[in-house]
């Protein structure tokens, strides 16, 4: 690790990885909610056309890519808002038109080579110079500030666009803002992850975070943590393994998703095995069942012999004994720590939880 930090270009690469690891999941969380997980790919294709223009004209490819991606972001949202064509068609036009233009234009550049194209498509973090790093840092700061300031409104639009519109929110403007943030994030990430892989770093950490977080805020925190660890870990691993940084970063993010998914599945099965069922009976509780009803929090328990029963998701929970009431999932004396269930019928009378 010491030898890695001793190299100036690797220190720059690690800083760029941290910036990308933070920015990409922050924008991606709203794309996941809006089911626009692949829009990053479309922006990347158009950004390639901007890179090609920069290479052809001798301008900074980062800046020309930013102009092209932002213009495409605004255009795609205006087309969607007008209703003249569906979003998927507009996205497809952006996908194929951008990458086709990029390939054709960069082929006309006298300084072009397959290596130039590969560096932008799949990432070549060691080729980023000090000027690129400052540009990336500035763009990443814009993304962080914008997502922080706009997060309540972006969340409202992503959660229910029609309700947000009825509430008076500027939905079209917020959609354009999110598209522009996506475009900026793509440009920030193109040297680290690559234009064809950046969408993965926007989406996969958020998919993993949804398995770990119990709220929107905690899911965002998990997504950023996973994004940073994947980015920095991918750069370090690629240095020692001599592999492309972009592919290594994405594979680490996918590995984290697979591990968390497997652990979550095992935990769910273990919890299901502990959720034991009591004896079956044909009796269905309700107001006319003959058993006393007792209020219990936000639902009703029925006294059945020495037991309290309450309807819950298609079965009857055994909440407590009549004499010694205890909370729903709190074990009583002599219990092994599990609460018991009895099958319920289709009736929902008497209160459900």
C-alpha positions, -999 to +999 in steps of 0.1 A: +000+000+000+029+023+007+043+020-028+008+028-042+006+060-022+041+070-032+030+073-068+014+107-076-009+094-103-023+067-080-030+093-053-050+113-079-067+081-089-078+074-053-092+109-049-111+105-082-124+072-070-137+087-038-155+115-057-171+090-081-180+066-052-199+094-035-215+111-065-228+081-085-250+065-058-264+099-047-278+104-082-285+068-088-309+065-059-335+087-076-330+069-109-338+036-092-369+050-077-381+063-111-372+030-128-347+048-151-317+025-142-303+025-177-304+063-184-268+065-173-259+043-203-277+067-226-259+097-212-226+078-215-232+071-252-239+108-259-209+118-238-188+097-261-199+119-290-187+149-269-154+132-262-150+126-300-157+162-308-131+173-282-105+149-297-112+161-332-111+198-324-083+197-299-104+209-270-106+193-236-127+161-240-141+164-205-157+198-212-170+188-246-184+156-232-201+176-204-218+199-230-230+170-251-243+150-221-261+180-205-277+190-239-289+154-243-303+153-207-323+185-213-335+173-247-346+139-235-367+154-206-383+180-228-393+153-253-407+131-225-426+161-210-441+170-244-456+136-247-448+135-284-429+102-281-424+077-253-394+079-230-380+046-241-379+056-278-362+089-269-338+070-248-330+045-276-324+074-300-300+089-275-283+055-270-276+047-306-272+081-321-247+091-294-224+061-297-226+061-335-217+097-337-188+092-313-174+063-333-176+082-366-162+115-353-133+100-334-123+079-364-119+112-383-095+126-358-058+124-369-047+117-333-073+090-327-065+054-318-084+024-304-066+030-271-082+065-269-117+051-274-111+022-249-099+046-222-132+065-223-155+035-228-141+013-200-121+037-178-084+044-176-080+062-142-042+065-145-046+087-175-064+115-156-041+144-151-041+172-124-064+194-145-089+166-150-089+160-113-098+196-105-126+195-131-139+162-116-137+177-081-157+207-091-184+187-109-187+163-080-192+192-056-220+204-078-236+170-077-233+168-039-247+202-033-276+198-058-287+164-045-285+177-009-305+208-016-331+192-039-334+159-022-370+164-007-384+175-041-365+149-061-377+122-037-413+135-040-412+134-078-394+100-079-419+085-055-451+098-071-448+121-101-485+127-105-491+136-068-460+159-069-475+177-100-509+180-083-491+194-052-477+222-073-441+211-076-422+220-108-420+184-120-406+191-154-379+213-139-370+188-113-368+160-139-345+182-160-323+188-129-321+151-122-312+144-159-285+171-158-271+157-125-270+123-142-251+138-171-226+155-149-220+123-129-214+104-161-187+129-171-171+128-136-169+091-137-158+084-173-121+083-166-126+062-135-153+036-144-158+043-181-188+055-201-202+020-206-199+010-170-209+041-150-245+032-149-235+001-129-220+022-101-251+043-100-275+014-097-258-016-080-248+001-047-284+013-044-297-022-051-274-035-023-284-007+000-321-015-004-314-049+012-296-033+041-314+000+048-347+003+067-355+038+054-347+060+024-321+080+044-303+049+057-304+033+022-287+064+008-259+062+034-254+025+027-253+032-011-226+059-007-205+037+016-207+008-008-199+031-037-168+045-021-156+011-009-161-004-044-144+025-061-114+027-038-111-011-035-114-014-073-086+011-079-063-006-053-071-041-066-065-030-103-031-016-093-018-049-079-037-072-102-029-051-133-066-051-144-087-023-158-100-001-130-135+003-143-142-034-147-126-041-113-148-015-095-180-028-110-171-064-102-165-055-066-199-037-065-216-068-080-197-090-055-211-070-026-246-072-040-243-110-044-230-115-008-256-092+008-284-109-012-273-144-001-270-133+035-304-117+034-320-148+019-304-170+045-316-147+073-352-146+058-353-184+057-340-187+093-366-162+105-394-182+087-383-214+104-385-197+138-420-185+130-438-217+141-475-224+137-498-235+165-525-262+162-550-258+134-587-253+141-618-245+121-630-216+143-629-181+127-628-152+151-651-122+146-677-100+164-702-128+165-678-156+174-687-158+210-652-150+223-645-118+242-627-091+222-599-071+239-583-040+225-545-044+221-527-014+206-539-008+171-558-041+167-581-064+186-573-097+204-599-125+209-598-145+241-597-182+231-595-204+261-563-193+278-549-176+247-552-142+229-555-145+191-552-116+166-555-117+128-522-111+110-514-117+073-536-147+067-530-164+101-538-159+138-510-147+160-510-161+196-502-129+214-504-139+251-521-160+277-552-146+292-538-145+327-503-132+319-504-108+290-472-102+271-463-083+240-467-099+206-431-111+201-419-112+237-414-147+250-432-156+282-421-180+310-411-214+297-410-202+261-382-209+237-384-173+224-408-178+195-444-167+193-469-191+178-494-187+150-527-203+141-540-204+106-567-178+099-595-179+074-603-152+050-622-129+075-605-097+086-631-088+111-619-078+146-589-057+134-557-067+117-522-057+118 
